[in-house]
Amino acid sequence: MRLSYLGRRIMVKVPLYINGEMRQSESNEWLDVVNPANQEVLAQVPLATDSEIDEAIASAKETFKTWKDVPVTERARIMMRYAALLKEHHDELATIICHELGKTFEDAKGDVWRGIEVVEQAANAPALMMGETVENVARNIDTYSYMQPLGVCAGITPFNFPAMIPLWMFPMAIVCGNTFILKPSEQDPLTPMRLVELFEEAGAPKGVLQVIHGTKHQVDRILDEPSVRAISFVGSCGVGEYIYSRGTANLKRVQACVGAKNHMVIMPDAKKERAISNLVGASVGAAGQRCMGISVAVFVGQSKEWINELKEEFTKVRPGVWNDPEAAYGPQTSPQAKARILSIIESGKAQGATCLIDGTDFVVEGYDKGNWVGPTLFTDVTREMDLYKEEIFGPVLACICVDTLEEAIQIINESPYGNGTSLFTACGAAARKFQHEIEVGQVGINVPIPVPLPFFSFTGWKGSFYGDQHTYGKQGVRFYTETKTITARWFEDDIATGPNMSINLR
């Protein structure tokens, strides 16, 4: 069953994926999947029933018994084939994202590609899962460790990256020998389901991956299920705190990447044109719907004089539909998301910030029902304002001016969040001071959105992350594995005699 609706005006009933089969849910509760550019209903997604969830869990448990013993090299080869298929279907996946989330085509392609990079890293599992050994820890005794899978794992993904974030989770968990239950966002489930189809085509055995759909009740069933050992979550702070608290109370491993309020610091010695260009893209790109986007610009010293030029660049930016090559970004994901952004913009005005560019009334011609918010720029922002304190998740940039780099560092370090930050400067000493003193997990030096490539890990700090081991990279492997340490002694009089003429290791 291929979930292709593109080019046809049909409404898809999104299936569940249980024990290697796409199947229609028996649920009486369904939610609409809506194109945010025009409110067209593209599909309906079910709220999985308890019996369907039970069946998915049972399948994952049973499959783990055999999957954990499949050689890691064989598991890695599936990931190699999967990466190749994802590349082959790259533009198709991006187009699905454009329809159900509204991203521009270039932005959607980036969503897919950053996920492919993690699958490529998962193919390195034989090296990533190597243990440690020490010979002769005592006389004739050696100690060595293995990294072994946990069992059934689960992932709960957000709307804003429907390809990348599922690919952060299930390929790494499965290549480590676990089975996996994915609960994708109910707002854009078509992309994850196409990822699943391609995973099956790559040779993934029945039962290693299950997909259930739903909202809070379905998530709670996962959080409370004793056989689910680890849960990965990406999303909002309130939901993340709930998932972390309930999951850990049930003795599960939980990694939860949550809220952010990311600052970019602009030094007066930075290349002005480069800094402004990067700031515009980092603040309004993807409609501001990314946890590593920049929502606060901190201008140091004379760089505050660049705000007028920043305003000029903001006036050139406009949102639009996915296949408009001139569109900088697409609509907000829902009318509710738009309403929240507009509310925060109005609070900024009421609390005394100066609105240099106001995008509240922006409409794309021919798409007046879309969830549009134009680029919005504020200056004279203080840290007491809701505009500064709230994670806006929209194309809104707040500007703060300070005299010194020390002041900028203090502002960022006093933020409750620690996901990402950036410094634009031509001074190596300033860059080193910043990266050393800043209390943020992911730092960019002349890089506006410092999302690490997957041979590192995604390392948010403070209120931006709940858990111990971070997502993907080496920490991701450790999150999905348990370490077993063996201490062994062998005696020389047990050595057998006689030749072995074969080099076969099997």
Disulfide bonds with the S-S distance in Angstrom:
none
